């Protein structure tokens, strides 16, 4: 009867602890993300189509030398390799969390000796006691032991498993961060490669125009010798030639810096970057399929990254909330202990213990409540980050689509201007030769055609870089 009463008292005590520990536990109120995006990038509802982001970058950038550069960068780029090591760290954090909700078992042993003073309580007791009949306590008294000790925090409220799942989601988020870096790396190399080709074209235009101006200067000098022109005309033509020749030094410095930037991205010391410059002005822009905006949620690594972070933040709230509940810890041990190694494996030297502890926060929950409120605030913050990332991605794609269209139209218009001005240079030279045009008109026409040709190259570069940016903005390059 007394045992039954004691059992009921013990159960009542446990219920009371759980009840008191469960009082004033806040309800989970997670902020929900908004996934609303426009139906299209053009303002018109179009059928879903495969986005260019789903095309392999080797196919999208159809240039063997550029492909070779990107392949090398994916192997050697230092920043990418640093991120890969961070992924290994995150992966091991998941393994660490996975072991926390399983029992811990440690095996160990120990030895020692003790001799209390004769005129102390322990010494007097040992002096008057015998281990066995006729056998006094040995001096010093040895202590030899070995065994196994187990401990286990029972994961009643999924606190530890939620922490492990959150770590797993953060590993997946970090992996998406690595994919985002790959996408940006490919885009940056492609942009720099096209910029290098454009600089080569600019240098060629400058050299060609300088040759034309040299020929014009030669003819003007002949006219001066024949008293058909004066020194002022000669000086103006010569000054224009020097100005044109001076432009090449700035272009050459840009070429050096662009090559070095590519080599840095590739992860190698500066060498000459091989490129197909002769193809630059003839590179065509294929039809760009952007797909529907909803595909951004699938293809953009930065959106996928923050989505995993959002899921992890929701689990962090659950982990923090579990601190309000009671926790159950179980510990056990089994082994052998004796004062003499000869008796260590004796059955009478066997010892074991088993204990269970249940604890719950009762008063002063400020730290627990603060951790919960911080986790809740971070979850709300991550929702805003997700929505901001989606909005930025949509705006990015829209900007690049318009940029591609506008620069394509600008290139076609500028090409017509260059053709007209090129013809005008020949006309102006012929008129000047027969004294039907002023030399100033010749100089202005030559300057205009040089500027127009350089602007045409820059427009072509902007067009090609828009092609690269639209691929990156849609989430291409990492698959």
ZIPE-V276649 format. One record per run of one state. SS is the DSSP state (h for helix, s for strand, l for the rest). FROM is the first residue (numbers start at 1). TO is the last residue. If there is no record, write none. Layout:
ss=SS from=FROM to=TO
ss=SS from=FROM to=TO
//
This chain:
ss=l from=1 to=1
ss=h from=2 to=22
ss=l from=23 to=51
ss=h from=52 to=54
ss=l from=55 to=56
ss=h from=57 to=60
ss=l from=61 to=63
ss=h from=64 to=76
ss=l from=77 to=77
ss=h from=78 to=100
ss=l from=101 to=103
ss=s from=104 to=114
ss=l from=115 to=120
ss=h from=121 to=128
ss=l from=129 to=129
ss=s from=130 to=132
ss=l from=133 to=134
ss=s from=135 to=136
ss=l from=137 to=140
ss=s from=141 to=154
ss=l from=155 to=158
ss=h from=159 to=225
ss=l from=226 to=230
ss=h from=231 to=266
ss=l from=267 to=276
ss=h from=277 to=282
ss=l from=283 to=292
ss=h from=293 to=299
ss=l from=300 to=300
ss=h from=301 to=322
ss=l from=323 to=326
ss=s from=327 to=338
ss=l from=339 to=340
ss=h from=341 to=343
ss=l from=344 to=346
ss=h from=347 to=349
ss=s from=350 to=359
ss=l from=360 to=365
ss=h from=366 to=433
ss=l from=434 to=438
ss=h from=439 to=473
ss=l from=474 to=479
//
